[in-house]
Amino acid sequence: MPATVLRDDVERFEELYARHRSAVYGFLEGVLADPAAAEELTQSVFLTAFRGLGTLGRDVPVGVGLYRLAYQAVRQRVGLALWQGFRRPPAPPTDDELAAGLQTLAVHERAALLLRDRDGLSYEEIAEILDCSLGAVRAWVATARMRVTGPQTSQACVAAAVLASSAFDERLEPEEGPPLDEHCRACASCAARPAAYVALRGQLRHLVRGVFSVAREAELFSALRLGGHSRARTSERMFAWVALASVAIAAWSVLLLFTRATALPEEPPATAQPWPSPVPVVSEGTVYVLNQTAPGAITVVDGPTHTVLQRVDLPFRPTSLAWDGLQRRFYVARGQSSVAIVEPDSGRLIGEVPLRYPAWGIVLAPDGRSLFASHFTNFRVSQVALETGETVREFVLSGRPFSLAPHPSGRWLFVGAAPGKIVRFDAQTGREVGSFTFDLPADDLYSRVIVAAAPDGRTVYGTVLENGQIAALDVASGRVRRATLRARGTARFAAVSPDGSRLVVSYSSDRPNAPGVAIVRTDSLTEVIGGAEPSGLGVAIGAGRVLYLTHPSMGLLYAYDIDTGQIVGAADVGGSPGPVLFLSGG
């Protein structure tokens, strides 16, 4: 096979792998309760998928096809003779009722329950994956729910639990409704069954999934590169190649390594700043990641250990996140004419902030008493008093607002807006008091201007990465320093380090699964370039000079040493992570 064909196949596979890795491994880990076995079968599933890359997704969606391969791999491992009665191996006693309930299920029941209530698949998709009828899916899901939420005391209650499960999934036949209603009127425990199913689904979606190991991932990609030119090889021969060559391809582990070495270029460009020697860094605080799925979530990560602490489910697709430390609540934008107020522990909506126009981006004022909302299609920004919910001020623009940077003093608001401008407003009056325009065509209404203010308030930075422009505005004098960066793409998020020495700008490019990051020295406006290449979209900078980046296609939060570019941690935070906040106080 020509090298170019193989390279194209591998690139296609990398995209498929990045999108579905967490789901496949999480499914196998949940069904088998054995991380080592789940890793082995995840590797096998993706090798099989690579060999059938040309046919994968022809009859069913790609995700369903991968789940089906995973389920087939489990069946082969367990053995058909033991299949229906297979249970998890005996486990130590636990106070976790959910884990104890899952241990009572047969594999096919456990698989059906996880696919339905944790991963949200339809009955039709589950039937394709488990290679069974819709009736079997209905029965297995109902049986699993009934066993996990508590045993039934009579045959009538068993029948009612099955019907309640169907009603919960809106699969109840018309003639089945009256018998269920009649039984529930006479049986309080069965009447409470729907609430138990809602709670079970919430618990399953809060289950923290493990991360597919670095070693297994390295072996997988080595097998693809070393054995990909002959797809007829068996998996045993592929792994034999891996055993001989795993050291040589260790670079592939960069995708998920919790620590990685950095390498200095032999002859760095004159404008580049080499990486200093690695220094261990720890960020004391909490990281909040916004999962921009539908519905979405807020994933809470411990800064020092990079472990997931909590996942707060949201009943809508979020677009932007702000934290009110005074009231201890989240404000979440969702592209509507209101901002949701979310209780941080439960994800419960406890109120709304009314707006005059739909808002996608929000940021709190420095004093925490008001909120700025950008109205992309209405060419304006509004300021809302949080105590009263009233819009107290509007900032009118000549183009779309892309980003907001309130000045730390609260005196000014800086807006990155079309066409290629940084607009400075008096935050007390809403009046425009100055602007800076980048070198762009007059009709360019789409190049994104992203702004960020230094913590000390002396400088505000703006970037337009479609042509690599960066500007540093001295707030006191109005003087502007300008430079051109090598980074090219569409700027998305920006942040300035606590000491003001680094500006970090994330951007999307023509490589959708590899968002870029520009780390810039603020004193010289030059990019810091070295052997490591941080990648991510959402940007936050924590204590200890830790740079946090979210990787949407891989579902990961990476932690980097901002000075060396070395990865110091990673966490699997779930689907489509975007904006990220770091709070030193937790």
C-alpha positions in Angstrom: 0.0 0.0 0.0 1.4 3.4 -0.9 2.6 5.5 2.0 0.3 8.4 1.2 -2.7 6.1 1.3 -1.7 4.7 4.6 -1.0 8.1 6.0 -4.5 9.3 5.0 -6.0 6.2 6.6 -4.1 6.8 9.8 -5.2 10.5 9.9 -8.8 9.4 9.4 -8.5 6.9 12.1 -6.9 9.4 14.5 -10.0 11.6 14.2 -12.3 8.6 14.7 -10.2 7.5 17.7 -10.2 10.9 19.3 -14.0 11.2 19.0 -14.9 7.8 20.3 -12.1 6.7 22.6 -13.7 7.7 25.9 -17.1 6.2 25.0 -15.7 2.8 24.0 -13.3 2.5 26.9 -16.0 3.8 29.4 -18.5 1.2 28.0 -16.0 -1.7 28.3 -14.9 -0.6 31.8 -18.5 -0.3 33.0 -19.5 -3.8 31.6 -16.4 -5.7 32.7 -15.4 -3.8 35.9 -11.8 -4.6 35.0 -9.7 -1.7 33.8 -7.0 -3.9 32.5 -9.4 -6.0 30.5 -11.1 -2.9 29.3 -7.9 -1.4 28.0 -7.0 -4.7 26.2 -10.4 -4.9 24.5 -10.4 -1.1 23.6 -7.1 -1.7 21.9 -8.5 -4.7 20.0 -11.7 -2.8 19.0 -9.8 0.1 17.5 -7.4 -2.2 15.6 -10.4 -4.1 14.2 -12.0 -0.7 13.3 -8.8 0.4 11.5 -8.8 -2.8 9.4 -12.4 -2.2 8.4 -12.1 1.6 8.1 -13.5 1.6 4.6 -16.8 -0.2 5.7 -17.2 1.2 9.2 -20.3 3.3 9.4 -22.0 2.0 6.1 -24.9 0.2 7.7 -25.1 2.0 11.1 -23.5 5.2 12.5 -19.8 5.0 13.3 -20.4 5.3 17.1 -22.9 2.5 17.0 -20.6 0.3 15.0 -17.8 0.8 17.5 -20.1 -0.1 20.4 -21.1 -3.2 18.5 -17.4 -4.2 18.0 -16.9 -3.6 21.7 -19.8 -5.8 22.7 -18.7 -8.6 20.4 -15.2 -8.4 22.0 -16.8 -8.8 25.4 -18.8 -11.8 24.3 -15.7 -13.5 22.9 -13.8 -12.9 26.0 -16.5 -14.2 28.4 -17.4 -17.2 26.3 -20.8 -17.9 24.7 -21.5 -20.8 27.2 -21.2 -18.5 30.1 -22.7 -15.5 28.5 -26.2 -15.2 29.9 -25.2 -16.0 33.5 -21.9 -14.1 33.6 -21.5 -11.8 36.6 -18.7 -9.5 37.7 -16.0 -11.2 39.8 -16.7 -11.1 43.6 -15.8 -7.6 44.9 -15.0 -6.4 48.4 -18.0 -5.2 50.4 -18.9 -1.6 49.5 -21.3 1.1 50.7 -22.0 2.2 47.1 -25.5 0.9 46.4 -25.1 1.6 42.7 -22.0 -0.5 42.4 -23.5 -3.2 44.4 -26.6 -3.2 42.2 -24.5 -3.3 39.0 -22.7 -6.3 40.3 -25.9 -8.3 40.3 -26.5 -7.9 36.6 -25.6 -10.2 33.7 -23.4 -8.7 31.1 -26.1 -8.2 28.5 -28.3 -6.5 31.1 -25.4 -4.3 32.3 -24.5 -3.3 28.7 -28.1 -2.4 27.9 -28.5 -0.3 31.0 -25.2 1.6 30.5 -26.0 2.2 26.8 -29.5 3.5 27.6 -29.1 5.4 30.9 -25.5 6.6 30.9 -24.8 7.0 27.1 -28.3 7.9 26.1 -28.6 5.6 23.1 -32.0 4.7 21.6 -33.5 1.2 21.7 -32.9 0.8 18.0 -29.2 1.7 18.4 -28.9 -0.7 21.4 -30.5 -3.5 19.4 -27.9 -3.0 16.7 -25.1 -3.1 19.2 -26.3 -6.1 21.2 -27.5 -7.9 18.1 -31.0 -8.5 19.5 -34.6 -7.5 19.0 -36.2 -4.4 20.3 -38.3 -6.6 22.7 -35.1 -8.0 24.2 -33.7 -4.5 24.7 -36.9 -3.5 26.5 -36.7 -6.5 28.7 -33.0 -6.2 29.5 -33.2 -2.5 30.4 -36.3 -3.0 32.5 -34.7 -6.0 34.4 -31.5 -4.1 35.0 -33.3 -1.0 36.4 -35.5 -3.2 38.6 -32.6 -5.1 40.1 -30.5 -2.0 40.7 -33.2 0.1 42.2 -34.4 -2.8 44.5 -36.0 -6.2 44.4 -39.8 -6.6 43.9 -41.9 -8.5 46.4 -44.5 -10.0 44.1 -45.0 -11.0 40.5 -47.4 -8.2 40.0 -44.7 -5.7 41.1 -42.2 -7.3 38.7 -44.6 -6.8 35.8 -45.3 -3.2 37.0 -41.6 -2.4 37.1 -41.2 -3.6 33.5 -44.1 -1.5 32.4 -42.8 1.5 34.4 -39.4 1.2 32.6 -41.1 1.2 29.3 -43.2 4.3 30.3 -40.0 6.0 31.5 -38.5 5.5 28.0 -41.9 6.5 26.3 -42.1 2.9 24.9 -45.4 1.9 26.6 -48.1 0.5 24.4 -51.6 2.1 24.7 -53.1 -1.1 26.2 -50.4 -1.3 28.8 -51.2 2.1 30.4 -54.4 1.3 32.4 -53.0 -1.9 34.1 -49.9 0.1 35.2 -52.0 3.0 36.5 -54.3 0.6 38.4 -51.4 -1.2 40.1 -49.6 2.0 41.0 -52.7 3.4 42.7 -52.7 0.4 45.0 -48.9 0.1 45.5 -46.9 3.0 46.8 -43.5 1.5 46.1 -44.3 0.9 42.4 -45.8 4.4 42.2 -42.4 5.7 43.2 -40.6 3.6 40.6 -40.3 6.5 37.9 -38.6 8.7 40.4 -36.1 5.9 41.2 -35.4 5.5 37.5 -34.7 9.2 37.2 -32.3 9.0 40.1 -30.6 6.0 38.7 -30.0 7.7 35.3 -28.5 10.7 37.1 -26.2 8.4 39.2 -25.0 6.5 36.1 -24.3 9.8 34.2 -22.2 10.9 37.2 -20.0 7.8 37.1 -16.4 8.9 36.7 -14.8 7.1 33.7 -11.2 6.0 33.7 -8.7 7.1 31.2 -7.4 4.8 28.5 -3.8 4.3 29.5 -0.8 5.9 27.8 1.0 2.6 27.3 -2.0 1.0 25.6 -2.5 4.1 23.4 1.2 4.0 22.4 0.9 0.3 21.5 -2.2 0.9 19.5 -0.7 3.6 17.3 2.5 1.7 16.9 0.6 -1.2 15.6 -1.2 1.0 13.1 2.1 2.5 11.8 4.1 -0.7 11.8 1.5 -3.1 10.6 -1.0 -0.9 8.7 0.5 -1.7 5.3 -0.8 -5.2 5.7 -4.3 -5.2 7.2 -4.7 -8.9 6.6 -2.3 -9.5 9.5 -3.9 -10.9 12.7 -4.0 -9.0 15.9 -1.3 -11.3 17.3 1.2 -10.3 14.7 0.3 -6.7 15.1 1.1 -6.9 18.8 4.3 -8.8 18.1 5.4 -5.7 16.1 4.4 -3.5 19.0 6.5 -5.5 21.4 9.6 -4.9 19.1 9.0 -1.3 18.4 7.1 0.3 21.3 10.1 2.3 22.5 10.8 3.8 19.1 7.3 5.2 18.8 7.0 6.6 22.4 6.3 10.0 20.9 2.7 9.0 20.4 2.2 9.0 24.1 2.3 12.8 24.0 -1.5 12.7 23.4 -2.2 11.6 27.0 1.1 11.6 29.0 0.8 13.0 32.4 4.4 14.1 32.2 6.5 14.5 29.1 10.0 15.5 28.2 10.8 18.6 26.3 13.4 19.1 23.6 15.2 22.2 22.7 15.4 23.0 19.0 19.0 22.9 17.7 18.8 26.4 16.2 15.7 28.3 17.4 14.7 31.3 15.4 16.0 34.7 16.4 12.6 35.8 17.7 12.0 32.6 19.6 12.5 32.2 23.3 13.8 28.7 24.3 12.1 26.7 27.0 13.9 26.9 30.4 14.6 23.8 32.4 11.5 21.9 33.6 10.4 22.9 37.1 7.6 20.9 38.8 4.5 23.0 39.2 1.3 22.5 41.3 -1.8 24.6 41.1 -3.6 24.9 44.4 -7.3 25.5 43.4 -10.2 24.1 41.5 -10.9 24.0 37.8 -14.4 24.2 36.3 -14.8 22.9 32.8 -17.9 23.7 30.7 -19.1 20.7 28.6 -20.8 22.2 25.6 -23.0 19.2 24.8 -26.8 19.1 24.6 -27.6 18.8 27.4 -24.3 20.0 28.9 -22.5 19.9 32.2 -19.9 21.5 34.4 -17.0 19.2 35.3 -15.1 20.0 38.5 -11.4 19.1 38.6 -9.0 19.3 41.6 -6.1 21.5 40.6 -3.3 19.7 42.6 -4.2 16.1 41.6 -6.0 16.7 38.2 -8.8 14.3 39.3 -12.4 14.8 38.5 -14.3 15.7 41.7 -17.8 16.2 40.4 -19.9 16.5 37.3 -22.9 18.9 37.5 -25.4 18.1 34.8 -27.2 21.0 33.1 -30.6 20.7 31.4 -29.5 22.7 28.3 -26.6 23.3 26.0 -24.3 25.9 27.6 -22.2 28.4 25.7 -20.4 30.4 28.4 -19.7 30.2 32.2 -19.1 32.7 35.0 -18.6 32.1 38.7 -20.1 34.4 41.4 -17.8 33.9 44.5 -20.0 36.2 46.6 -23.2 34.2 46.2 -21.5 30.9 45.3 -23.4 30.2 42.2 -22.7 29.8 38.5 -24.1 32.0 35.7 -24.4 30.1 32.5 -25.2 31.5 29.1 -27.1 29.4 26.6 -27.9 31.5 23.5 -31.2 32.8 24.9 -32.6 36.0 26.3 -31.7 35.1 29.8 -28.7 33.7 31.8 -29.3 30.6 33.9 -28.3 30.7 37.6 -27.1 27.3 38.6 -26.6 25.8 42.1 -23.0 24.5 42.0 -23.5 21.1 43.8 -26.7 19.8 42.2 -26.9 21.7 38.9 -30.4 22.8 39.8 -31.6 26.0 38.2 -32.3 28.5 41.0 -33.2 31.5 38.8 -32.5 33.5 35.7 -31.0 36.8 34.8 -33.3 38.4 32.2 -31.8 40.0 29.1 -33.2 42.0 26.2 -31.4 40.0 23.6 -30.0 36.5 23.2 -26.5 36.1 24.7 -23.7 33.6 24.0 -20.8 35.2 26.0 -20.9 36.4 29.6 -18.4 37.7 32.2 -18.8 39.1 35.7 -17.8 42.7 36.6 -14.7 42.8 38.9 -16.9 43.8 41.9 -19.2 40.8 41.3 -22.3 42.9 41.4 -23.1 43.0 37.7 -22.7 40.9 34.6 -21.7 41.8 31.1 -23.4 39.8 28.3 -22.4 40.0 24.6 -25.2 40.0 22.0 -23.5 38.7 18.9 -26.3 39.4 16.4 -27.4 42.7 18.0 -24.1 44.5 17.9 -24.1 45.4 21.6 -23.1 44.4 25.1 -25.4 44.8 28.1 -24.7 45.2 31.8 -27.1 43.7 34.2 -27.3 44.3 38.0 -27.4 40.9 39.6 -29.3 42.1 42.7 -32.2 43.5 40.7 -31.9 41.7 37.4 -32.3 45.0 35.6 -30.3 46.0 32.5 -28.5 49.1 33.7 -26.4 49.9 30.7 -25.9 49.0 27.0 -22.7 49.4 25.0 -23.5 49.9 21.3 -21.0 48.7 18.7 -20.7 49.0 14.9 -20.1 45.2 14.5 -20.4 41.9 16.3 -18.8 41.6 19.8 -16.5 38.6 19.9 -14.9 38.9 23.4 -15.1 41.0 26.6 -12.4 42.2 29.0 -13.6 44.3 32.0 -10.8 46.4 33.4 -9.8 45.2 37.0 -10.6 48.6 38.4 -14.2 48.3 37.0 -13.8 51.7 35.3 -13.6 50.5 31.7 -14.9 47.7 29.5 -12.8 46.5 26.5 -14.6 44.7 23.7 -13.1 42.8 20.8 -15.5 43.5 17.9 -15.9 43.5 14.2 -14.6 45.0 12.0 -11.2 44.3 13.6 -11.4 46.7 16.6 -10.7 46.9 20.3 -13.3 49.3 21.7 -12.9 51.0 25.0 -16.0 52.0 26.9 -16.5 53.9 30.1 -18.2 51.3 32.3 -20.0 53.9 34.3 -21.7 55.7 31.4 -21.6 53.2 28.5 -19.9 55.8 26.3 -17.2 54.8 23.9 -13.9 56.6 24.9 -11.5 55.2 22.3 -10.7 52.3 20.0 -7.9 50.6 18.1 -8.3 49.1 14.7 -6.2 46.2 13.3 -5.0 46.1 9.7 -7.9 44.3 8.0 -10.1 44.9 4.9 -12.9 47.3 5.7 -15.5 44.6 4.7 -14.0 41.9 7.0 -16.7 41.3 9.5 -15.7 37.8 10.6 -12.1 37.9 11.7 -12.3 37.4 15.5 -10.7 39.9 17.8 -10.0 38.3 21.2 -9.1 40.6 24.2 -7.6 39.9 27.6 -6.6 42.3 30.4 -3.5 42.0 32.5 -4.3 41.3 36.2 -2.6 44.6 37.2 -4.8 46.5 34.7 -1.9 48.3 33.0 -2.2 46.5 29.6 -5.0 45.1 27.5 -4.1 42.7 24.7 -5.9 41.9 21.5 -5.2 39.4 18.8 -6.5 38.7 15.3 -4.9 35.4 14.3 -6.4 35.1 10.8 -3.3 37.2 9.9 -1.3 36.8 13.1 -1.7 40.3 14.5 -1.3 41.1 18.2 -1.6 44.5 19.9 -0.8 45.6 23.5 -2.7 48.7 24.6 -1.2 50.7 27.5 -4.3 51.7 29.5 -2.8 54.8 31.0 -1.2 56.4 28.0 -3.2 54.8 25.1 0.1 53.8 23.4 -0.1 50.6 21.4 2.6 48.1 20.7 2.1 45.8 17.7 3.7 42.6 16.4 3.0 39.7 14.1 2.8 36.1 15.4 3.5 32.9 13.4 0.2 31.4 14.8 -2.6 31.4 12.2 -6.2 30.5 12.8 -9.4 31.8 14.4 -8.7 33.0 17.9 -11.1 31.6 20.5 -10.0 32.3 24.1 -7.2 34.3 25.8 -5.8 34.7 29.3 -2.9 36.5 31.0 -0.7 34.8 33.6 -1.1 36.1 37.2 2.3 37.8 37.0 1.5 39.4 33.6 4.5 37.9 31.8 2.6 35.5 29.5 -0.4 35.9 27.2 -2.0 32.6 26.0 -4.3 32.6 23.0 -6.1 29.5 21.8 -7.2 29.2 18.2 -8.9 26.8 15.8 -7.4 26.1 12.4 -7.8 23.8 9.4 -6.8 20.9 11.8 -10.1 20.5 13.7 -8.8 17.9 16.1 -5.6 19.9 17.0 -6.6 23.3 18.2 -3.5 25.6 18.5 -2.1 27.6 21.3 0.1 30.7 21.1 2.1 31.5 24.3 3.4 35.0 24.0 6.0 36.9 26.1 4.2 40.1 27.0 7.3 42.3 27.2 8.4 41.6 23.6 5.2 40.2 22.0 7.1 37.2 20.7 6.0 33.6 20.8 7.6 31.3 23.2 8.6 28.3 21.1 10.2 25.0 22.1 10.2 21.3 21.8 6.7 21.0 23.4 3.5 22.1 21.6 0.6 22.6 23.9 -2.8 22.1 22.2 -6.3 23.1 23.4 -9.2 25.4 23.1 -10.5 26.6 26.5 -7.8 28.5 28.4 -7.2 29.3 32.1 -4.1 30.0 34.0 -3.9 28.8 37.6 -1.6 29.3 40.6 1.8 27.9 40.3 2.0 29.0 36.6 -0.1 26.1 35.4 -1.8 26.5 32.0 -5.1 24.6 31.6 -6.3 23.8 28.2 -9.4 21.8 27.1 -9.3 19.5 24.1 -12.9 19.2 22.8 -12.4 16.3 20.4 -10.6 14.2 23.0 -12.7 15.1 26.0 -9.6 16.0 28.0 -8.3 18.8 30.3 -4.6 19.2 30.0 -2.4 20.9 32.6 0.9 22.4 31.4 3.8 24.2 33.0 3.4 27.5 31.2 7.2 28.1 31.2 8.3 24.8 29.8 5.3 23.5 27.9 5.6 20.2 29.8 2.4 18.4 30.6 2.0 18.1 34.4 -1.4 16.4 34.4 -4.6 15.5 32.5 -8.1 14.6 33.3 -10.9 13.0 31.3 -13.7 15.5 31.6 -16.2 14.2 29.2 -17.7 15.4 25.9 -17.0 18.7 24.2 -15.1 20.6 26.9 -14.9 24.3 26.1 -14.5 27.3 28.4 -12.6 26.7 31.6 -12.3 28.6 34.9 -9.7 28.4 37.5 -10.5 29.5 41.1 -7.7 29.6 43.6 -10.2 29.4 46.5 -12.1 26.3 45.1 
